[in-house]
Amino acid sequence: MTESNLKLFDTMERKITPFFAINKKEVGLYACGPTVYDYAHIGNLRTYIFVDTLKRTLTLNGYKVNHVMNITDVGHLVSDADSGEDKMEKGARKQQKSAWEIATFFEKAFLVDLQRLNISKPSTLCRATEHIDEQIQFIQALEEKGFTYQTGDGIYFDTTKLTHYGALARLNQQGLEAGIRVAMAEKKSHTDFALWKLSGNRERQMEWKSPWGMGFPGWHIECSAMAEKYLGEVFDIHVGGEDHIPVHHTNEIAQCQAKNGRIQAKYWLHGYFLQLNNEKVSKSGHSLRLDSLIQQGFEALAYRYLTLTCHYRSHLNFTWEGLKAAQTALHRLRNKVSELPEGGSVNDRYKTEFISYMNHDLNTPKALALIWKVINSNLQPANIKSTLMFFDSILGLELDKQAQLSIPDEVYQLVELRQQLKSQQNYAQADKTRLKIQRLGFDVNDSADGTSTIIPYTGG
């Protein structure tokens, strides 16, 4: 790693512009995808919303984005540090299905969640199990250059042979957290990591022949091999969650630098955790899925709105009250947009301001605030609408659609109770019941014939 590359790590994640793509107007973007042994939780999905926002912003700046994302369907062990059971094998036993079946099932469920959140699919979706040959060839190249050694359970990367190992995480080899967590066994160093694990006497559903014996690839090798196949030895941007920094991305960098003499990507961007009660969602004991939110009466894009209220490099603490506020705001926006006429033009001043916010490290909180500023501006109504729809092409909130209500049973029950109270002329209690409905993010529109229609509550 050169001194200039080390400086790159200190200055990354600040501005989209000035940005210099390797191939001028095309950006190679690699995103670490899900391990498909279970459903994605909303913390995972926050990262993919960030990636989608990044793609849209790059497109806004005139770049064509070649977006590659992997599907980890083998090799990710329960511990990120190469110990424990393969998550796919464990998930298969839990679901009482084959590892191949759960991989297909949970990949489809993940893609449905992306669609619900208005996240575009990658240009290339590549599965680890479909690129075993590429991973073996990558390991062989490392072996030829003297960066590997074999133990009783696999082929390992020797991190002591690589200068500046752990620079991305700003940790030294002795201090790297993953190394501290795991017993040494036959490893030469705590930070050494598996490239290929041997099956041995273990019974496995997923295993392949290799020059070193029957086994399966390590977690980190898949991303390096597939990124190189689809984007080349060096590409523009590598993204993932902040939990990838100390182990997964650190080891990807090591593999690629050892094999090719260069760092794999020019820029490394990381989305930060979603927290529940100030704990990472996946560690809080609650694995909230997007379906969980929808079942509570929330629209999927209300969650997208919520994530945009916080910068992607800040921890976002999830609360139901915060989600209710996001849904209310989204419905208010849509109602406003639906009232505006077509045929206007995008206001240049607000367009420039919006682009400046997005180009300054994806400052979505300021971009959202600008939406409300435009709504309350003295622009012609048609121009307000055109300007808002330009913003929405990047924020992805579908502002031109009517609010899509998913109404929980509790709201229906309260509406029915309110009707009964009104029929009994108990208007004071009926008003209190309406307040309860509004706290849930809904309201009632009473018609002349005595019927009530449930509508989104806009806070008016």
ABEGO torsion letter per residue (X at the ends): XBAAAAAAAAABGABAOBBBBAAGABBBBBBBBBBBABBBBAAAAAAAAAAAAAAAAAAAAGBBBBBBBBBBABGBBABAAGBEBBAAAAAAAAAGBBAAAAAAAAAAAAAAAAAAAGBBBBABBBBAAAAAAAAAAAAAAAAAAGABBBBAAEBBBBAAABBGBGAAAGBBAAABAAAAABBAEABABAABBBABBBAEABBBABBBBBAAEBBBBBAAAAAAAAAAAAAEABBABBBEBAAAAAAAAAAAAAAAAAAAGBBABABBBBBBBBBBGGBBAAAAGBBBBAAAAAAAGBBAAAAAAAAAABBAABBBBBBAAAAAAAAAAAAAAAAAAAABBBGBBBBAAAAAAAAAAAABGGBAAAAAAAAAAAAABABBAAAAAAAAAAAAAAAGAGAABBBBBBBBAAAAAAAAAAAAAAAAGBAAAAAAAAAAAAAAGBBBBBBAAGBBBBBBBAGX
